[in-house]
Amino acid sequence: MFIRKWPVSGAVKGKLVLVHGLGEHSGRYEEIGNYLSRRGFRVYATDVEGHGMDVSLYGAAKSFKKMINRVKELTFMAEAEAPDVPIFLMGHSLGGLISIRLLELESKLFRAGIISSPPVKSYREELGSLYHGFFALSFVVPFLRLSNRIDVSEISNDEKTNRYYELDPMVHDRISLKFFFEIEKHIDLAWKEIEKIRHPVLFTYGSEDSVVSTEAILEFYENLKTDKKLITFPGSKHEPFRDREHKEVFFSEVLKFLLSLL
């Protein structure tokens, strides 16, 4: 398993396991990793199956559960280093859904969760009859890879970030039929098991995000029965933490949330 760490030079206040999104990789989180490590939080990340430094075919992850288990394995490794220090979980986009499922399934592993722009709305209605056609096809050619339809211009308001995203050789737009329906299954499970989330959570999203449904994020948040905080970034797209006008606020709010739980 590929592991990326942002070490702390002094005393470790806490540890953060960071989960990247669909079609990207952990290397895109250098900025927030450095920001938190300089402030006493040791940050850990990996590339989940079918992404980044993982050896699998891009976009052809075999199961969502394998992604969950990889993040669990990383968490166990983080726990072994300074075992008395609390561990926090943070995920963006697909990583946000992975993090939601981990908070539901592995409640004892984490002190709290930070969920950024998660996909929590099924594509059933949007795709209509095509949904059922693709579902049947997923049993015939499960690893047929299609475009994930993410528009590069909708990543952030920062043109430089979007250009780097487009040119990054470890960023891809592929998703297999099998994995698409794995995501769909776990979106359903996230809603079904929402009452299992008892951790403090911080939810964030950009008001102009067209990659995921902001209405569904808000509805999911409102259904949580736990200590929670929601931050909406006006005018921001899928990655508010890339925008020059929102980056510092995003980072400082994450830090404030972590420090409040030590």
Backbone torsions as a table, in degrees:
resi	resn	phi	psi	omega
1	MET	NA	128.1	177.0
2	PHE	-73.8	133.0	-179.2
3	ILE	-128.3	136.0	175.0
4	ARG	-118.1	131.7	-179.0
5	LYS	-126.5	146.0	170.1
6	TRP	-118.3	98.8	-173.7
7	PRO	-74.6	163.3	177.7
8	VAL	-109.9	134.7	-177.5
9	SER	-78.3	-32.5	-179.3
10	GLY	-106.9	-143.9	179.3
11	ALA	-68.2	140.0	179.9
12	VAL	-89.3	118.5	178.5
13	LYS	-81.5	-37.5	-177.7
14	GLY	-165.9	172.5	178.7
15	LYS	-125.9	143.8	-179.0
16	LEU	-126.8	124.9	172.8
17	VAL	-96.1	123.5	-172.7
18	LEU	-112.7	131.5	-176.7
19	VAL	-120.2	122.7	-176.8
20	HIS	-78.5	176.7	-176.1
21	GLY	-98.6	-175.7	-178.0
22	LEU	-65.9	131.1	174.5
23	GLY	77.7	2.7	-178.5
24	GLU	-120.7	-155.0	-175.9
25	HIS	-159.3	167.8	-174.1
26	SER	-66.7	-22.2	-179.6
27	GLY	-65.3	-16.4	179.2
28	ARG	-78.3	-0.3	-175.9
29	TYR	-111.8	24.4	179.2
30	GLU	-57.6	-41.5	-173.3
31	GLU	-64.4	-50.0	-179.9
32	ILE	-72.3	-32.1	175.7
33	GLY	-61.3	-45.4	178.0
34	ASN	-66.5	-40.8	-179.1
35	TYR	-59.1	-48.5	-177.0
36	LEU	-73.8	-36.8	-179.9
37	SER	-65.5	-35.4	177.3
38	ARG	-68.0	-14.4	-178.3
39	ARG	-112.7	19.4	169.8
40	GLY	98.3	6.3	179.8
41	PHE	-110.3	119.5	177.2
42	ARG	-78.6	125.3	-174.4
43	VAL	-109.8	136.2	179.7
44	TYR	-124.0	142.0	175.3
45	ALA	-149.2	159.4	174.1
46	THR	-139.9	170.9	172.3
47	ASP	-102.4	118.9	-177.4
48	VAL	-72.9	168.1	-174.2
49	GLU	-52.5	133.4	177.7
50	GLY	80.8	16.7	-176.9
51	HIS	-141.7	150.6	169.9
52	GLY	54.5	-123.9	-176.7
53	MET	-82.6	-1.8	175.8
54	ASP	-65.7	145.2	-173.9
55	VAL	-83.8	-6.7	-179.4
56	SER	-70.4	161.4	175.6
57	LEU	-61.8	129.6	-177.8
58	TYR	-55.1	129.4	175.8
59	GLY	81.5	1.0	-174.9
60	ALA	-114.5	46.1	177.2
61	ALA	-60.8	141.4	-176.8
62	LYS	-79.3	-32.7	179.9
63	SER	-159.6	150.5	175.5
64	PHE	-67.1	-35.7	-178.9
65	LYS	-61.6	-35.2	177.5
66	LYS	-63.5	-36.1	176.3
67	MET	-65.3	-44.9	177.4
68	ILE	-58.1	-45.4	-177.9
69	ASN	-66.4	-33.6	177.8
70	ARG	-66.0	-42.1	178.2
71	VAL	-67.6	-36.0	174.7
72	LYS	-60.7	-45.5	179.4
73	GLU	-60.0	-42.4	177.0
74	LEU	-62.6	-39.3	179.6
75	THR	-64.5	-41.2	177.6
76	PHE	-62.0	-38.3	177.7
77	MET	-66.2	-41.3	178.1
78	ALA	-64.8	-38.3	-179.4
79	GLU	-63.6	-35.3	-179.0
80	ALA	-67.3	-24.6	177.0
81	GLU	-93.3	114.8	-176.2
82	ALA	57.2	67.8	-173.5
83	PRO	-62.9	-19.8	-178.8
84	ASP	-87.8	0.5	-178.6
85	VAL	-95.4	132.9	-177.8
86	PRO	-64.3	148.3	178.5
87	ILE	-110.8	131.3	176.6
88	PHE	-111.0	157.5	-179.5
89	LEU	-121.8	133.8	177.0
90	MET	-135.6	132.7	178.1
91	GLY	-140.1	142.6	177.9
92	HIS	-114.3	135.6	175.7
93	SER	57.9	-121.8	175.8
94	LEU	-54.0	-38.4	176.4
95	GLY	-61.7	-28.6	175.3
96	GLY	-67.6	-40.5	176.9
97	LEU	-68.1	-41.8	175.4
98	ILE	-57.8	-42.3	-179.2
99	SER	-66.8	-40.6	176.1
100	ILE	-58.3	-46.3	-179.1
101	ARG	-65.6	-37.1	177.1
102	LEU	-65.5	-39.7	177.5
103	LEU	-64.5	-31.6	178.1
104	GLU	-77.0	-37.9	-172.0
105	LEU	-93.5	-29.1	-173.3
106	GLU	-129.6	62.7	-170.7
107	SER	-62.8	-26.2	-175.0
108	LYS	-82.9	-11.0	-174.8
109	LEU	-77.8	-28.1	-168.0
110	PHE	-124.5	148.0	176.2
111	ARG	-78.7	-36.9	-177.4
112	ALA	-166.2	172.0	-179.4
113	GLY	-132.4	146.7	174.7
114	ILE	-119.8	118.7	-173.2
115	ILE	-117.5	115.6	-176.3
116	SER	-110.8	119.7	171.9
117	SER	47.9	54.5	-176.5
118	PRO	-80.4	148.0	172.9
119	PRO	-82.9	107.1	-178.4
120	VAL	-124.7	19.7	175.6
121	LYS	-122.3	128.7	178.0
122	SER	-69.4	154.7	176.6
123	TYR	-90.2	7.7	-176.9
124	ARG	-53.2	-53.1	-176.6
125	GLU	-67.1	-43.6	-176.8
126	GLU	-62.7	-40.7	-176.8
127	LEU	-86.6	-20.9	178.0
128	GLY	58.6	-129.5	-177.3
129	SER	-65.9	-25.7	177.5
130	LEU	-61.7	-32.2	-179.4
131	TYR	-56.9	-48.8	-177.7
132	HIS	-70.0	-33.7	176.2
133	GLY	-65.0	-45.1	177.9
134	PHE	-64.7	-36.4	179.8
135	PHE	-62.3	-45.8	178.2
136	ALA	-63.1	-41.0	-179.5
137	LEU	-65.5	-28.5	-178.1
138	SER	-64.7	-19.6	176.6
139	PHE	-85.3	-21.0	-179.2
140	VAL	-88.8	-48.4	179.4
141	VAL	-130.1	71.7	-173.1
142	PRO	-58.7	-31.0	-176.0
143	PHE	-104.0	20.5	168.7
144	LEU	-65.2	122.0	-175.0
145	ARG	-102.5	129.6	177.8
146	LEU	-117.4	173.2	177.1
147	SER	-72.0	141.6	175.6
148	ASN	-81.0	-1.4	173.5
149	ARG	63.5	23.6	175.5
150	ILE	-82.0	120.0	178.8
151	ASP	-81.5	120.9	-177.0
152	VAL	-55.1	-36.5	-178.4
153	SER	-67.8	-14.1	-179.4
154	GLU	-96.7	5.5	178.9
155	ILE	-69.0	-52.6	-178.5
156	SER	-154.0	177.2	175.6
157	ASN	-88.0	-2.6	-177.3
158	ASP	-96.8	112.2	-175.6
159	GLU	-62.7	-34.8	179.7
160	LYS	-64.1	-44.4	177.2
161	THR	-59.2	-45.7	-178.5
162	ASN	-64.7	-36.4	178.6
163	ARG	-67.1	-44.5	177.8
164	TYR	-61.7	-39.5	178.5
165	TYR	-59.3	-44.6	-178.0
166	GLU	-67.1	-33.5	-176.2
167	LEU	-92.8	-12.0	-177.0
168	ASP	-65.7	119.3	-177.9
169	PRO	-67.2	-16.6	178.9
170	MET	-99.1	6.6	171.1
171	VAL	-100.1	134.9	-179.0
172	HIS	-140.1	166.0	-179.5
173	ASP	-116.1	24.6	-175.5
174	ARG	-95.7	142.2	171.2
175	ILE	-148.5	129.6	-179.4
176	SER	-78.4	157.2	177.1
177	LEU	-59.1	-41.9	-179.8
178	LYS	-59.6	-47.0	-176.3
179	PHE	-71.8	-32.4	175.0
180	PHE	-55.5	-45.3	-178.5
181	PHE	-78.0	-21.4	169.8
182	GLU	-64.5	-44.4	177.3
183	ILE	-61.3	-45.6	179.5
184	GLU	-57.4	-43.5	179.9
185	LYS	-60.7	-42.1	-176.2
186	HIS	-80.2	-20.9	168.4
187	ILE	-64.1	-46.4	177.6
188	ASP	-59.8	-43.9	-179.4
189	LEU	-67.1	-34.7	178.5
190	ALA	-59.7	-43.4	177.3
191	TRP	-69.1	-42.6	-176.9
192	LYS	-63.3	-34.1	-174.5
193	GLU	-110.3	22.3	-175.5
194	ILE	-59.6	-30.5	-177.9
195	GLU	-68.0	-13.8	178.9
196	LYS	-75.5	-15.2	179.7
197	ILE	-79.3	110.5	179.9
198	ARG	-118.2	2.1	-179.6
199	HIS	-79.6	155.0	165.7
200	PRO	-62.7	138.5	-179.2
201	VAL	-134.9	145.9	172.0
202	LEU	-116.2	120.7	176.4
203	PHE	-106.8	138.8	177.4
204	THR	-137.7	149.0	171.7
205	TYR	-163.6	161.7	176.2
206	GLY	-92.2	139.0	-174.8
207	SER	-64.3	-24.1	-178.1
208	GLU	-106.1	23.7	179.3
209	ASP	-68.5	121.8	176.8
210	SER	-109.2	-0.9	179.6
211	VAL	-79.2	-40.1	176.6
212	VAL	-124.3	166.8	-179.4
213	SER	-84.1	113.6	178.3
214	THR	-70.6	-31.1	177.6
215	GLU	-63.3	-40.6	179.2
216	ALA	-68.6	-37.7	177.2
217	ILE	-60.5	-46.7	-179.2
218	LEU	-62.9	-42.1	179.1
219	GLU	-64.6	-42.5	178.1
220	PHE	-61.1	-46.7	179.7
221	TYR	-58.1	-45.2	-177.4
222	GLU	-65.4	-24.4	179.6
223	ASN	-86.4	-6.3	177.8
224	LEU	-72.0	134.9	179.4
225	LYS	-110.8	64.8	-178.0
226	THR	-154.9	174.6	173.8
227	ASP	-64.8	127.9	-172.7
228	LYS	-150.4	156.2	176.0
229	LYS	-142.7	140.4	-179.9
230	LEU	-123.0	132.1	175.2
231	ILE	-124.4	122.0	175.4
232	THR	-106.5	132.5	-179.9
233	PHE	-101.0	107.1	-175.7
234	PRO	-61.2	131.3	176.9
235	GLY	78.7	-4.2	-177.2
236	SER	-87.6	159.2	-178.1
237	LYS	-102.5	-135.9	-170.9
238	HIS	-75.1	-28.8	-178.1
239	GLU	-124.1	80.6	-179.8
240	PRO	-57.8	-28.3	-177.5
241	PHE	-73.8	-0.7	173.2
242	ARG	-97.1	-21.6	-175.2
243	ASP	-72.5	133.2	179.3
244	ARG	-58.3	-36.1	-176.6
245	GLU	-80.1	-12.1	-177.2
246	HIS	-121.4	-16.6	-172.8
247	LYS	-53.9	-52.9	-176.2
248	GLU	-64.5	-38.1	178.1
249	VAL	-65.4	-44.2	178.6
250	PHE	-58.2	-52.3	-178.7
251	PHE	-59.8	-45.7	-176.5
252	SER	-67.7	-34.2	178.0
253	GLU	-69.7	-38.3	175.5
254	VAL	-62.3	-46.8	179.5
255	LEU	-61.3	-45.0	179.9
256	LYS	-59.7	-42.6	178.8
257	PHE	-62.2	-45.9	179.6
258	LEU	-62.6	-47.2	-178.0
259	LEU	-63.4	-32.3	-178.3
260	SER	-68.4	-14.0	-174.9
261	LEU	-111.0	8.8	177.9
262	LEU	-81.7	NA	NA
